[in-house]
Amino acid sequence: MPFFSYLAYPKPGAKQALLNDLTTLDHCEVMVAENEEILILVTDTADEKKEKELQKKLNKLKSLQSLGMTFGHTDEQTKDRQKE
């Protein structure tokens, strides 16, 4: 089960738009940083296929300037099942 956390940097003036965009996506939990113009994004998808689909959606967001990964984990049992 892929699980990642990111610092999400909005384009200038687009913090609220990015918050709105991210909250509409499945497998995403978004928190607003209190003292910075960034958002904290945590994703939790069922498998690598869903993760790749989510990544494509994230890359298309016009309000997103960049993502900085802070943590990533893929469950070994999930990876082993995908190889079968």
Phi, psi and omega in degrees: 000107179294132181224123182224152171231145185221157161263122182257119181260118179281159170295156182309128178077007186245023182299313181293321178297319178294318177302314178298315181298315183290325182289343178277347183274139174292154176071018182237139172236128185238137176231146180267130174287135186287326187244012181223162176270050179226165176239154175254124183242128174240129178243146180214102182251162184287328183199178183295327178299312178296324179296317179296321177297317179296317180300321177297319178295318179298319181295338181271353182292121181287338181276349184267125176273310178197161175240135174244112182290134177250338180200143175215142179210135172238126181298128181297326179295323178295315179298318180296320179294327181290333180285337183289000000 
